[in-house]
Amino acid sequence: MRLKFLKMNGLGNDFVIFDLRQQADLPYFSVETVQNICDRRNGIGCDQMIVLSSTEGEEDTFMQIYNADGSEVDACGNATRCVAQLILQENTTKNEAHIKTNAGVLVGTSSSAELIQIDMGEPVLEAHKIPLSENIDTTILPIELGTVKNPTAVNMGNPHMVFFVDNVDEVDIPKIGPILENHPLYPERANVSFAQIKDPGYIRLRVWERGAGITGACGTAACATAISANIRGFSQRTVKIELDGGLLTIEWKASDNHVLMTGDANLNFQGEIELDI
């Protein structure tokens, strides 16, 4: 089967997007197929693969998200911005893009000519909903490895642990990232963030993303970090998050508890690929 694709990125967090909204019968993407597509040497190469399909409701699309290891996840903030940009550009009369995911419906709006804002909904802070394997206080977890310790747990459509460190550049993320991702306290594995507080309105962040490794940016991790920093008393409710790929602005609204994420989305190229599916 020959399929068209788009290659997009948000702050360097890159995606192969298959827009299948017009197809009645969707192809089956096996773990091996996803891995081959995401492979940077022998495939197209990306952090995540995205499949868009039609919905029976009023949403503009249903978005499926696959990590580079072939596992399916429920949410991805940077991919959501890219998809929202596609929807808003194809129909310029629309003010909002409604994107259905396994984590719920996310709403995207164009905040400027270049930036897309996504309402990521409310953070989940209860241990059993994140989920954690023990019913414990999620503010400061009893986890320590090397120079990092006592992260905060948040779910922003996927489970996160957020460590606060003096200098993110001194953390050996390739070594400890995969260990922490598979910590027994996280039965569904964890996205692992390492945050350095520059001031109450600015945070430097690096991320080990479950199933993908170190990424240039992770939107849900930026949201989880902003929530964690505010809970711990390190930041205000609106902060700029500096990731390897660039800046995101995160606002945790006091009025309705929703988290707003604002950043760019870019089309790199488009093409076709022959797949044995």
N, C-alpha and C positions, 0 to 999 in steps of 0.2 A: 504494500500500500504506500502510495506517495502522498505525503502531507506537507502543507505549507506551515511555516513557523515564523515567529517573530523573536528576535533576540533583543531583550531590554534589560535595563539595570536601574536600580535606585541606589545611589551613593556607592556604586561598584558592586553591590549585591546583585548578581546577574541571573537571568531567567531565560529559559527557552519556553515560549508560549505557543501552544496549539489552540487556535480559536476554532472550535468545532460547534459553535452555536447553531449552524445551519444544517448539521448532520443529524439525521434521525437515529442512526445506529452508530454508537460510539465504539471505537476500537478498544481492545483490552491492552493495557500497558503492563507488561510483567515487570518484576523487579529487575531482571536482567536487561530488558529493553530500556528502562529508565536509566540504569547505570551506564549503558552504552551511549545514550544520548547526552548524559551529563559529563561523560569522560572528556577531559580537556585535550587529550592527545589523539584519541581515535574517534571521538564524537564531535558534536557541536560545542559542548563544554558549557557548564553553568553550575551555580550553587543549587538551584531548584528548577524543576520542570513543572510547568503550569498547564492545566487542561481546562478550557472554558467550554461550557455546554449550556444549553437552554434550560429554563426552569418552567414549571407549571404555574408558578406564582407571578407576582408583579415585578420581581427582581430582574435586573438586566442580564444577569448570567449567574451560573453556579461555577465556582472556582475550586478545582482540586489541586492540591499542592503535594509534590513529591520531592523529598530530599535526594541528594546525589547518590545516597546508598540504596535508593529504591523504596524507602519507607514513606508512607503517606502521613502528612501532618495536617493539623486543623487550621492553622493561621500563619500568615506571613505578611507583615506590615508593608515592607518594601514592594512585594509583588502586588499587593492590593493597590498601592499608588499607581503602579504601572498599568494595571488593568483598568482602574478608574480613568486614567488619562486616555486610554484607548476608547472607552465608551463615550467620554465627554467630547473627544475630538470627532468621532463619527456622527454625533448628533449634537450640533452646536446649540440647539434650542433647549437642551437639557441642562438643568442646574446641578443635578445630583446623579451620581452613579450608585446603584444599589447592588451590592455584590454579595451573593449568598455563599457562605462557607460552612464547613462542619462546625465552626465555632460561633455561627450566627450570621446575621446580615450586617455587613459593614457598609457605611455610607461615605462616599468620596465627593469632594467638591474642589473646584479650582480656586485657589486662594490668590493666584496671580497668573501671569502668562507662563510661568515656568514651574510654579510650585503647586502641589496637590495636597489637600488636607483630608485625612481619614479619621472618622469617628470610630475609634477602636472599641467602644463600649466600656463597661465597667471592669476594673481589675477584680480578680478572685484571690482572696487572701486566706480562705479557710483551708486547713491542712488536707481534709478529705476530698476537697474539690480540686486541688492543684494538679494531681493528687500526690500526697506524701504517704509513705507506708506506715507512719505513726501519727497519732493525733497530738501534735505538739504546737507550741507557739511558733508561728512562721516568721516573726520579726527577726529573731536571731537564732539560726539553726546551729546545732552542735556538730558542725563539720569543720575539719581543719586538715590541710594538706600543704606541706612545705611552708611557704611564707604567708599563705592566705587562710583565713578562718572566719567563722561566724557570718555566713551569708544570710540574706533575706530571701524568702520564697514568695513568688507571685506567679499567678497564671494570667497571661494575656492572650488566651486562645491556645497557648501551649505552656508547659511548665518551665519556670526559670529559677535559677539561684543567682543572686547578685552579691559579689564580694566587693568591699570597699578597701582600697589599697592606697599606699602612699605614692607609688609610681607604677603605672601600668606597664611601662617599658621594661621593668625589672622582673616581671612575672613570666616564668617559663610556661607559657600557655600551651605550646605543642606537647609538652611533657605531662602537665597536670590536667589539661582540658579533657582528654578522653577518659581519664580516671573519674573525674568529677561528673562527667556526663552520665556515667553508669553507676553513680553512687546508689547504694541499696535503699536510701531514703526516698529515691525517685523511681518508682516502678515503671514509669513510661519514659525514663531517661530525662535529662535536663539540658536546657540551653544555659550555658555558664557565662556570666558576665563579670568583668573586672573593671571597676569604676574608680576613677580618681577625681575627687572633688577639687575643682579649681577655685570656685567661689559659689555662693548659694544659687547663682543663676547659670552656672557653666560646669559641665562634667565631661571629662575625657573617658572614653569607653572603648574597650576591646572585647570581642565576643568569640567564644567557642560555641558553634551552633551544632546541636545534636544532628547527626547524620550528614553533616557537611564540613565540620571542622572550622578553622578560622575563616571568617568572612569579612569582607570590607565594611559591611554594615548589616545590622539586623534590627528591623523596625520594632518588633515586639520586645526585643531585649532593651531597646532604648526606652520604651514605655515602662517596662518592668523596673528599669534602673531609676527612672524619674519617680515612680511610685515608692520604691524602696528608700531612696534618698530622702524623700519628704517624710516618710514614716519614721525614719531614724533621726530626723531633725537636722539633716545635712543640707537641705535645699528648700527653695520655695516651690510653689505649685506649678510654675512655668519655668522651664529650663531649656537651655541649648545643650544638646548632646553631640560631642565631637567624636565621630567614629573614624576608622581608618579611611573610609570613602568620602567623608564630608560631614555636614551638619544636619541635624534634625532638631526641630523645635517641638517639645512635648509640653502639653498643658493638661493638668489633672484638675478638671473643673469642680469647684466646690458645690455648684448649684445642683448638678445631677450625677456627680461621681464619674462621669465619662472622661475618657482619655482621648485627647486630640493630638494627632501626629502630623506634622507638616514637613514636607521635603520635596526633592525633585524626582522626576521619572524620565528616563531617556530611551529612545529607540536606537539601537546600535546598527542592526541590519535585519533583513528578512530573506528567506530562502525556502527551499524544499528539501525534504529528506525522504529516502526510500527506506521503509521499515517492514520487516517481516513479522507482521502482526495480523 
